[in-house]
Amino acid sequence: MAEARLGFATVRFDGPADDFRGPYGAMVRLPKKRHDDLWDRYANDRDATVDWVHAGVAMRAVRAHALSQDLDRGYTIDDVWWIINDCLDISG
């Protein structure tokens, strides 16, 4: 499931078939304008929205999931393990 709301893209997904720690979640801050620092950081082509979504959301989630492999899943009230939460990490 994916949703864009209030300046964030929120994605929820199951892990690989043998990973029973999910569902996982990623909340990523959307660029405020076309030539935003976040856009520049993740996109090779400033006009390529698909590239930004791939690098800024999908690949970040893949890396965060890989880094979580040796971690135990903590309790969450919504039953989603938020492996990326830009809403809480305002450092960029």
N, C-alpha and C positions, 0 to 999 in steps of 0.2 A: 504494500500500500504506500502511496506517495501523495503528499499534499503540500501545496505552497500557501502559506498564510502568515500574515503579520511580519513579513520580511524574512521568513525562514522556510526552508524546504525540509519537510519531515518525511523520512522513509522508514518503514518497518519491514523486516524480512526475516525469514527463517535462515538458519545456517545451512551448511552442507548436510546431506542426508544422515550422516553419522554423528552430527553435532546436536545434542539434545539440550544445549544450554540456552537456546534462543526462546522466543523471538528476540531479535536485535533491533535496535533503533539508532538512527542517526539524524540529528537536527543540525542543519547547516545554514549559516547566515547567507542570505542571498545578496548579491551585489546591489548597491543602492542606485547605481547608474551604470551605463555601458563601460565606462573607463574608471572603474572603482579599483582600489588596491587589491581587493579579493579577486576580482575578475583578472587583473594583470598577473596575479600570483599563479593562478591555475590554468589560464587559457593561453595557448600559443598564438592563436588568431583571435583578436579582440571581437571579431564578428561571429565567432563560432560558439553558439550557445551549447551545442551538443558536446563540444570539447570541454567546456567549462563543467557541465554536468558530469561528464565522464571523469575528469580529473578532480574536480572540487567536491563531488559527492561519492560516486561509485568507487574510485580508487582509494579515497580516504577511508571509506568503510571497509574495503578489502584489507588495507594495512592495519586498521584498528582491530578488525577481527583476528588477523594473524597475530598481532601482539597480545591478544586475549587468550591465546591457546592454552597457556599454562595457568590461567587464573580461574578461580572458582567463581561461579556466578553468584552475585549477591542478591538479596531480596529486593524486589521493587514493587511498589504499590500497584503499578499498572501491568505487571508481569512482562515488561519489556526491559531488556538489558541495553541501556543507552550507552553505546560504545563511543559515540561522538555527540557532544551536546554544546554547540557553539553558543547557545543561550546562556549557559553557565560560564563558559570560557570566553570572557570578553577581551582577552589578551591578543587574540587574532592569531 
